[in-house]
Amino acid sequence: MRHGIVEELAKAQRVERIIDNICRPCADTDSLADLAQMVYLILLTYDAAKVVDLWQKGQMDFFIVRIVMNQYRSKNSPYYHALREFNARTAAPVTERNGGSTDEEG
């Protein structure tokens, strides 16, 4: 039953829409698809009875929002360690992107 619920969420792209509403204005949009995949993985590994209960009570969107917020904002989350921290460490310094020049003309 849990797999069917997650499949329905994926077909409707509900996780992606929630992520767009929460993260799009201030995020590196390249990694948001990875965040969605992490949320689906969390749902698939979460206690099946709790997922079914949340679905039947109509509380799934609230639960997904909480997962997204925890993954996106927490420095201890798998999303932070796997993607945001990696992107921050591998981003080229401004002088490197400007061809070694520090002035604005580059």
N, C-alpha and C positions, 0 to 999 in steps of 0.2 A: 504494500500500500504506500509506503514512504517513497519508493522509487517512482510510482505513478504520480504522486503529488509533485515531486521535484521535476518530473518530465513535463507535467502540465505548466508549472512555473516557467520552465525553460522555453516551452513553445510560445507562451504568452510574453516572454521577455520581461517578466515582472521584476526580476532582480536587476536587470540592466536599466530599466526605467527608474527604479529607486536609486540606483547609483548615480544616474544622470542628475536627478533632482538634488542629491546630497553633495556630490563631489565635482560635478562638471564645472561650476563657476571658478573653482580654485585649484584644479588638479592638472597633473600631467595626463592628458587624455589617452596616451598610448598604453598606460598601465591599467586603465579602468576595466578593460576586458579581462585582464588577469584577476582583478579583484572579483569580478562576477564569477569567474570559474572557482575561485577560492570559496566564495559563499555557497555555490552549488555543492562543492565538496564537503563543506561543513554540514550542510543540510543532509547530505547522503550518509554521513557518518554519525549524525546526532541520533539520540534515542528515538527509535521508530514510533513508539507509543506517544511520545511528546509531540513529534511532528504531526502525527495524525490528529491528536487532540487540538493542537493549535489551528490546524486546517479546518476541523469541524466547528470550532468556535469562531472562525473568521478572524483570527489573530495573527495569521501568517505574515502579513505585510509588516506589522509592528515588530515581529520577531526578526524579520529580514533587515529592517531598518537598524535594529540594535546590533545585529551582526556586522552590518556595513560600517556603522559608526565605530564599533570596537576595532575592527580590522583597519580602518582608515586612519583613525586618530591615535591608537595606542602604539607606543614605541616598542612594546613587547609582543605585538601581533605577528603572525607568520607573514602577512602581507607587507608589513613595514620592513621586516628583515629580508624578505625575498626580493622586494622590488624597490621600494622607496629609498632604502638605505643604499642599495646597489646603484640606483640611478644617481643619487647624490654624490657618491664616491667616484663614479665614472664620468660625470659631466665635465666637459672640457672647460678649463679656466677661460675667462674673457680674453686674455691676451693670446691664448692659443687659437681661439675662434677667429680673432682678428688678424691672423697671420703673423703673430709675434709683436704686433704694434700695440702700444697702449693708448694711442690717441684715437679719437673717434673716426678719423678718416680711414684707418686701417690699411 
